[in-house]
Amino acid sequence: MTPAELTEWVKTQGLPAFRGKQIFQWIHRGADWPEMTNLSAALRAQMSDIAIAQPVRIQLERVSQLDGTVKFLFSLPDGNCVEGVLMHYHYGYSLCISTQVGCRMGCKFCASTLEGCVRNLTAGEMLGEILAANRYLREKAPAGEGEAAAPRVSHVVLMGSGEPLDNYDQVMKFLRLLREPEGIQISLRNVSLSTCGLVPEMRRLAEEDLPVTLCVSLHAPNDEIRRRTMPIANRYSMAEILEACRYYIAKTGRRVIFEYALSDGVNSGEDQARELAGKLRGMQCHVNLIPLNVVKERDMKGVSEKTVTRFLRALEAEHISATRRREMGDDIEGACGQLRRTTLAKNT
Ligand code: SAH
């Protein structure tokens, strides 16, 4: 709930309006009813029966031996589960969150979409993923340093399972919750939203006045190749996507990031790098190259380091800003959808 919604709600419970603000503050600090010490014990007991303050729990965690990246399997109140990944960078902790249980976009290389979309996450559940990660960091922090010193999530990427722009309203509500003065106050400049290219929603997002970084999963230099791996490419052309990106850049003044997962025999040739460069020329953008992460249920291949380097050099020669994305948590099924699938498979 927003502060205004929570204030209305506490009034329906026969409580004074200021309780709404108190409860909002507590929820965003990760507290559940028993810990809300400025509420009377009787009130806390009454509340614990009728609402859930912290909807997201960590069902499973795996810590990478390579780089300390943590993969979470979060459980939701209805028994569904989604994945999140916590990464430690020099600038802080970044959490990759899911926006839907599963996904209905059907990309051929992705594990999240194999069984379609079960349901959208609510704004509260998305926030709950961050609060659960903050609780985890607090519990792991050295004892005696106090709550204020415990590390927290400072950056958020909407790159877990789901298509954020297919769950538009709840995602917008979630983004606005992040910057509430009484909330967890994560700057939207530290938030990246990734889409497979839902053009009308990209344009709508440009008009929201929310300074998030827009990332677009391109994965191809032209429509023909894109249609082979991404069903959404049958609905919107690359020309329409790039036009929506230009609109986003013009409206927000922020550069757009293109994600490009390289797959052998599909999109990784130097000619294709040059074709891509031709389309992006003059645009305020950056290309993130990712060697495709092989998903065992899919028949798409990854690429060698040499192929990545060649593709990168070809883009650079055309003056396109590009980097090879650092892989983290490779030993813990860090890529989206994989951990949930193996866990579901074990439990059935
Ligand atoms: N639906 C959104 C958000 C998912 S973000 C989107 O499509 O952008 C997850 C990113 O990982 C996307 O760029 C997605 O295309 C990419 N991805 C999915 N499966 C992958 C795989 N097996 N290897 C590399 N990248 C993959």
Residues whose N, C-alpha, C, O or C-beta is under 5 A from the ligand:
A	BS01	SAH	F109 C110 A111 L158 M159 G160 G162 E163 P164 S194 T195 C196 S217 E259 A261 I290 P291 L292 N293 V294 V295
